[in-house]
């Protein structure tokens, strides 16, 4: 049984992971260029 706090934590985690994915997407071209 989930509490409201757990649900909020999950929402925060999902939101944060979305932001991280966006950042990684921005950096991916740079990583590709640096690879030989």
Residue frames as a rotation matrix with the C-alpha (Angstrom) as fourth column:
UNK 1
0.574 0.819 0.000 0.00
0.819 -0.574 0.000 0.00
0.000 0.000 -1.000 0.00
UNK 2
-0.379 -0.781 0.497 1.54
0.787 -0.555 -0.272 3.27
0.488 0.288 0.824 -1.12
UNK 3
0.098 0.348 -0.932 1.42
0.765 -0.625 -0.153 6.43
-0.636 -0.698 -0.328 0.91
UNK 4
0.959 0.271 0.084 1.10
0.267 -0.761 -0.592 9.91
-0.097 0.590 -0.802 -0.57
UNK 5
0.494 -0.844 -0.206 4.73
-0.572 -0.495 0.654 10.60
-0.654 -0.205 -0.728 0.31
UNK 6
-0.224 -0.590 0.776 5.90
0.234 0.740 0.631 7.54
-0.946 0.323 -0.027 -1.61
UNK 7
0.444 0.475 0.759 3.87
0.846 0.056 -0.530 8.58
-0.295 0.878 -0.377 -4.63
UNK 8
0.965 -0.136 -0.225 5.31
-0.169 -0.976 -0.134 12.09
-0.201 0.167 -0.965 -4.50
UNK 9
0.108 -0.984 0.141 8.82
-0.410 0.085 0.908 10.64
-0.906 -0.156 -0.394 -4.27
UNK 10
-0.090 -0.090 0.992 8.13
0.673 0.728 0.127 8.48
-0.734 0.679 -0.005 -7.29
UNK 11
0.827 0.444 0.343 6.85
0.555 -0.557 -0.617 11.48
-0.083 0.701 -0.708 -9.26
UNK 12
0.729 -0.623 -0.283 9.94
-0.501 -0.768 0.399 13.46
-0.466 -0.149 -0.872 -8.28
UNK 13
-0.122 -0.816 0.565 12.20
-0.049 0.574 0.818 10.60
-0.991 0.072 -0.110 -9.29
UNK 14
0.219 0.286 0.933 10.48
0.870 0.375 -0.319 10.23
-0.441 0.882 -0.167 -12.67
UNK 15
0.985 0.175 0.003 10.70
0.162 -0.904 -0.397 13.97
-0.066 0.391 -0.918 -13.27
UNK 16
0.435 -0.895 -0.094 14.37
-0.565 -0.353 0.746 14.05
-0.701 -0.271 -0.660 -12.32
UNK 17
-0.191 -0.515 0.836 15.18
0.342 0.763 0.549 11.09
-0.920 0.390 0.030 -14.54
UNK 18
0.638 0.462 0.616 13.40
0.745 -0.171 -0.644 12.82
-0.192 0.870 -0.454 -17.42
UNK 19
0.915 -0.345 -0.211 15.57
-0.347 -0.937 0.026 15.89
-0.207 0.049 -0.977 -16.88
UNK 20
0.067 -0.941 0.332 18.70
-0.348 0.290 0.892 13.74
-0.935 -0.175 -0.308 -16.73
UNK 21
0.095 0.019 0.995 17.77
0.746 0.661 -0.084 12.02
-0.660 0.750 0.049 -19.99
UNK 22
0.939 0.274 0.207 17.33
0.343 -0.712 -0.613 15.41
-0.021 0.646 -0.763 -21.62
UNK 23
0.595 -0.792 -0.141 20.77
-0.627 -0.566 0.535 16.51
-0.503 -0.230 -0.833 -20.42
UNK 24
-0.115 -0.655 0.747 22.32
0.059 0.746 0.663 13.27
-0.992 0.121 -0.047 -21.65
UNK 25
0.513 0.377 0.771 20.65
0.771 0.192 -0.607 13.70
-0.378 0.906 -0.192 -25.03
UNK 26
0.976 -0.174 -0.128 22.24
-0.205 -0.933 -0.296 17.13
-0.068 0.315 -0.947 -25.31
UNK 27
0.262 -0.953 0.153 25.67
-0.754 -0.104 0.649 15.70
-0.602 -0.285 -0.746 -24.47
UNK 28
0.525 -0.023 0.851 25.43
0.235 0.965 -0.119 12.59
-0.818 0.262 0.512 -26.65
UNK 29
0.953 -0.193 0.235 26.63
0.202 -0.177 -0.963 14.33
0.227 0.965 -0.130 -29.86
UNK 30
0.500 -0.814 0.295 29.68
-0.847 -0.530 -0.029 15.61
0.180 -0.235 -0.955 -27.97
UNK 31
0.222 -0.400 0.889 30.42
-0.490 0.743 0.456 12.09
-0.843 -0.537 -0.031 -26.75
UNK 32
0.790 0.109 0.603 30.11
0.401 0.652 -0.644 10.69
-0.464 0.750 0.471 -30.26
UNK 33
0.875 -0.474 0.102 32.51
-0.227 -0.587 -0.777 13.30
0.428 0.656 -0.621 -31.60
UNK 34
0.309 -0.803 0.509 35.09
-0.942 -0.186 0.279 12.54
-0.129 -0.566 -0.814 -28.93
UNK 35
0.475 -0.130 0.870 35.06
-0.081 0.978 0.190 8.82
-0.876 -0.161 0.454 -29.74
UNK 36
-0.520 -0.769 -0.372 37.58
-0.499 -0.080 0.863 7.73
-0.693 0.634 -0.342 -32.38
